[in-house]
Amino acid sequence: DSDLSMRTLSTPSPALIFPPNSPGFQNGRGSSTSSSSVTGETVAMVHSPPPTRLTHPLIRLASKHQKEQANIDRLPDHSVIQIFSFLPTNQLCRCAHVCRRWYNLAWDPRLWRTIRLTSETINVDRALKVLTRRLCQDTPNVCLMLETVIVSGCRRLTDRGLYTIAQCCPELRRLEVSGCYNVSNEAIFDVVSLCPNLEHLDVSGCSKVTCISLTREASIKLSPLHGKQISIRYLDMTDCFVLEDEGLHTIAAHCTQLTHLYLRRCVRITDEGLRYLMIYCTSIKELSVSDCRFVSDFGLREIAKLESRLRYLSIAHCGRITDVGIRYIAKYCSKLRYLNARGCEGITDHGVEYLAKNCTKLKSLDIGKCPLVSDTGLEFLALNCFNLKRLSLKSCESITGQGLQIVAANCFDLQMLNVQDCDVSVDALRFVKRHCKRCIIEHTNPAFF
């Protein structure tokens, strides 16, 4: 009881956290529709525990049926906590205001390994401050249980909110701030410097982020381990348009444990940046440089140095790539499982042949909008890549029904086939459907159902 009283006194007043008549915020796997709404900013709700028993005169007139215990109240605590574990952050805060028992259960540390907020209107800086302050009550100024923070799409997130996370959450392992364009390098540097266990970082769409590095103070303290301090393994910098080769060089030198790296539409990256990457990050399994128009065959020669470690590669719409680059990948990356080469118009049947004969474990291939690939290339695929499950040939002008039939007759596990805008007959599509029972065919032929 004394511990509960202390928590009650130290919990901020609802009026300070959730302005009267302000709208509830959406978050994570669900959204609330039960909040009052008037113009005003939205932040997280953290309430003092409600009284054990209501004393309003009208309550005394309640019927006997209303006084009976609700079914959910008969559940043991561990079952209620299990139910609460499926709720998003905002709903969990609301549950804490139902009754005293729910208040205690809703703030169980096991439920607060993740904070998930997604809304364009929420004052996320203040929400994070309030939530971390509440979670730090048992361990002042340090929130040891929080491991994941997802605030994707919260456009009002600023560096101030990330400073709160960096200072209070040393055990943070995953941070997603995609689409938060007000976030800058300085805040990201603080997070990676003060959260040494951070492994998953998503800054996609954060146009101000040009680099990932330690702060100067952290670099001085960890100088003996320079280049190996940041434990990030998953990094998504999609649509970070300002990222350049020098920034990629810094990222590679500090994040040497990277296994998943996504640089989609980082349009300033060149082959030189990929060379820096391959010097330091030799454990990369998944790499995307889609729409990086300056990446060419020389860049693929550098990527091929990953050899059998590389399993996923996306080079979609890299117009400078030809069969030469594909040959490098096919020769050295024999365990490649996924390749997206859509829009690489320099790839021909010869490139597909190299790929099929050397990467026989290929499961997914996208060579859409490659007009020089024909039925000959499909025949090489069919005779070598028996494990193929997904094949996209969208807008391949040289593909006919004959090539599809060869693929269907050999690749029985095919699950997805995209032949949109291809000159393929209905009979060929029916042939595919007969031989590949589970295959979903995406097409533009109105005569085929």
Beta strands, then each sheet from edge to edge (+ up, - down):
strand 1: 114-116
strand 2: 148-150
strand 3: 174-176
strand 4: 200-202
strand 5: 234-236
strand 6: 260-262
strand 7: 286-288
strand 8: 312-314
strand 9: 338-340
strand 10: 364-366
strand 11: 390-392
strand 12: 416-418
strand 13: 440-442
sheet 1: 1+ 2+ 3+ 4+ 5+ 6+ 7+ 8+ 9+ 10+ 11+ 12+ 13+
end
